[in-house]
Amino acid sequence: MFTEFKALIVRSEATLLEDAIGVASLMVILVAGLHLPSLI
């Protein structure tokens, strides 16, 4: 299982950074959306 996971990371290394940026931006949008009602 570990070798399959390692092979998956090696194959998708080019898009790994883009995926991480996408996940981080979604988390920022989620946190902002949850805090928005308390600001208004």
C-alpha positions as CSV (number, residue, x, y, z in Angstrom):
1,M,0.0,0.0,0.0
2,F,2.8,2.4,0.8
3,T,4.5,1.7,-2.5
4,E,1.2,2.5,-4.3
5,F,0.9,5.7,-2.4
6,K,4.5,6.7,-3.2
7,A,3.9,5.9,-6.9
8,L,0.8,8.0,-6.9
9,I,2.7,11.0,-5.4
10,V,5.5,10.6,-8.0
11,R,3.0,10.5,-10.9
12,S,1.0,13.5,-9.7
13,E,3.9,15.6,-8.5
14,A,3.3,18.3,-11.1
15,T,-0.2,19.0,-9.9
16,L,0.4,18.5,-6.2
17,L,1.3,22.1,-5.5
18,E,-1.8,23.3,-7.5
19,D,-4.0,21.0,-5.5
20,A,-2.6,22.2,-2.2
21,I,-3.2,25.8,-3.2
22,G,-6.7,24.9,-4.2
23,V,-7.4,23.2,-0.9
24,A,-6.0,26.2,1.1
25,S,-8.1,28.6,-0.9
26,L,-11.2,26.5,-0.2
27,M,-10.4,26.5,3.5
28,V,-10.0,30.3,3.5
29,I,-13.4,30.7,1.8
30,L,-15.0,28.3,4.3
31,V,-13.6,30.1,7.3
32,A,-14.5,33.5,5.9
33,G,-18.0,32.3,5.1
34,L,-18.5,30.9,8.6
35,H,-17.3,34.1,10.3
36,L,-19.2,36.5,7.9
37,P,-22.5,36.4,9.8
38,S,-20.8,37.5,13.1
39,L,-19.3,40.5,11.3
40,I,-22.6,41.8,9.8
